[in-house]
Structure formats: C-alpha cells, structure tokens
C-alpha cells in the first residue's frame, strides 16, 4: 500500500522543481494527482508517468466533469497524474478549476517567484507582482477549495432578469438536485473540504521569511512571512472542522529556478559560490528531499500536525 492511496491531491507550479518532484512523489505513493502550471509543454511531461499497479479500483467520484465514472473498473495500470494549465493569479480560472473538482483531500500551493534585491531595488511593480503570485494566489486557491455548503440544496426558481434565456439545468451528481445553471457554479464550489469535514492544505514558504533575514530577499522574504501567517490563521480558524494547514520552509534547493537566478547574475560563478557558502552542509537540498517532506505532510502520518512552518534547510537557520 502507498502512503497516499486513495487521496486526491491538487498542486500548483508542478511543471518543474519542487512542484514536479512532489507530483511524482505523491503519485508513487498512490495519490490521484492533478498537477497545474502555466507551462503547458513542461506540464504535459508529467502525463507520461505510468502510475502504480492498482488492480480493481472503485472510482466513485469525478475528478473532472468530462471523466465521470461511477462504477468499478478493472485496471492493471493507470496514469495517476492528470494535468491542467492554470494561472494561479487569475481568480476566474481558479474558480472554474475548483468547479471541475468534485473531491479534494490535499491542496499544495507551490507557485512563487524569487525577487533579488533590497527594498531600494524593489519597484512597486516588483512588490505587486511578488505579492500577487506568492501570497494572493494561495488566498485564492484556499478560498476556492475550502467553502462549506449551505444547509440544503438550492432550488430553481424565478430567474433574475440579469440571467438570459433559455435556462440551462443540470442534475447534481452528489445531491440529485436539479440545479439552475447560474446557481450550479456556487453550489459545486461548496462541495469541498469543509463539506467533507476533512482537508489538508500545504503552502510553500521559505526559511527566508520571518524565520531568517536574508540579504537581497526583501520582498520575497516579506511574502513568505505572509505565507506563514496565512498558514497559521487557516489552521487556527478551521481546526475544529477537520482542516489541517502547514507550510514547508526550505533553505536553498537545487532547482531550474535556482540555476536560472544564478545564470542571471553578472558573475554566475561568484553567485554560485555565494550560494554554497551559506550552506552549512556544503550542498544544496534536492527537490526530491523537499518532496519527501511533502509526502509526510500530505499523508495521515502527520494527522496531528497543523499550523506549523516546517523547516528543511540543512541547518541554515541555526
């Protein structure tokens, strides 16, 4: 048995780096992974992952509306990673995505951007972009997948004048209620973590945050400190509703993003040397090492862990 058997996991920024390593690690442990990113070509590479041997599997839920399955199927193997292009800075895209997901056990918010410089090097556009991608995207994703449903199924009634005719109707696969289309979206969004009375949210933060001051990481550290605050707030607000929320705080991780930042410096060799000098273990972390921590946090092994910034930095913050 895998450590994540039967779990449905959505994660962002899955095309490369930590997101990709986590998607593969989740799938290896038996999870049904829905990997998102804005990089479609890189993202599609994940679909080649063959998944694990599953035998007879009861797929009594829909992951996407177009993949509706409500009976047992005998399968010797299946792809355990599905992909979707998603811009996590776009609320409309996120809401539509959430509308297509009927069950979710784990949400892993990975997307982020590292700005280099002090506050004097950070223009307003840099500040806004970093806040939008590093913090607001997590706010939008959590808010889309967390809501609690109303106490009863919405009933179709008179159509407000702002809704054009003809009317469109759809039968809810979960409730059996006949839903008026304008109401359908809000109702589908509501059938998520709070409705299940269980859910697990993992956010990507960093040691460069409220944990440690880091040179030339002003706005990045500010956003990652905000992620820690967001994580603790969500954990405190919804602990009694069965929701856990933690964040991962890595040190320097050897990813394509890190290599791009090194190459973008005026002297890449010097930049690499500077990065390595601050590593007390003498090396960078690998994306796969971070992914193993993420598997633990996504699994039931961490059922008693919530509201924590979990540090994995090779002792950098000591």
Residue, then its C-alpha position, 0 to 999 in steps of 0.5 A: x500500500x502507498x502512503x497516499x492511496x486513495x487521496x486526491x491531491x491538487x498542486x500548483x507550479x508542478x511543471x518543474x522543481x519542487x512542484x514536479x518532484x512532489x507530483x511524482x512523489x505523491x503519485x508513487x505513493x498512490x495519490x490521484x494527482x492533478x498537477x497545474x502550471x502555466x507551462x503547458x509543454x513542461x506540464x504535459x511531461x508529467x502525463x507520461x508517468x505510468x502510475x502504480x499497479x492498482x488492480x480493481x479500483x472503485x472510482x466513485x467520484x469525478x475528478x473532472x466533469x468530462x471523466x465521470x465514472x461511477x462504477x468499478x473498473x478493472x485496471x492493471x495500470x493507470x496514469x495517476x497524474x492528470x494535468x491542467x494549465x492554470x494561472x494561479x493569479x487569475x481568480x476566474x480560472x481558479x474558480x472554474x478549476x475548483x468547479x471541475x473538482x468534485x473531491x479534494x483531500x490535499x491542496x499544495x500551493x507551490x507557485x512563487x517567484x524569487x525577487x533579488x534585491x533590497x527594498x531600494x531595488x524593489x519597484x512597486x511593480x516588483x512588490x505587486x507582482x511578488x505579492x500577487x503570485x506568492x501570497x494572493x494566489x494561495x488566498x485564492x486557491x484556499x478560498x476556492x477549495x475550502x467553502x462549506x455548503x449551505x444547509x440544503x440544496x438550492x432550488x430553481x426558481x424565478x430567474x433574475x432578469x440579469x440571467x438570459x434565456x433559455x435556462x440551462x439545468x443540470x442534475x447534481x451528481x452528489x445531491x440529485x438536485x436539479x440545479x439552475x445553471x447560474x446557481x450550479x457554479x456556487x453550489x459545486x464550489x461548496x462541495x469541498x473540504x469543509x463539506x467533507x469535514x476533512x482537508x489538508x492544505x500545504x503552502x510553500x514558504x521559505x526559511x527566508x521569511x520571518x524565520x531568517x533575514x536574508x540579504x537581497x530577499x526583501x520582498x520575497x522574504x516579506x511574502x513568505x512571512x505572509x505565507x506563514x501567517x496565512x498558514x497559521x490563521x487557516x489552521x487556527x480558524x478551521x481546526x475544529x472542522x477537520x482542516x489541517x494547514x502547514x507550510x514547508x520552509x526550505x533553505x536553498x534547493x537545487x532547482x531550474x529556478x535556482x540555476x536560472x537566478x544564478x545564470x542571471x547574475x553578472x558573475x554566475x560563478x561568484x553567485x554560485x559560490x555565494x550560494x554554497x557558502x551559506x550552506x552549512x552542509x556544503x550542498x544544496x537540498x534536492x527537490x526530491x528531499x523537499x518532496x519527501x517532506x511533502x509526502x509526510x505532510x500530505x499523508x495521515x502520518x502527520x494527522x496531528x500536525x497543523x499550523x506549523x512552518x516546517x523547516x528543511x534547510x540543512x541547518x541554515x537557520x541555526 
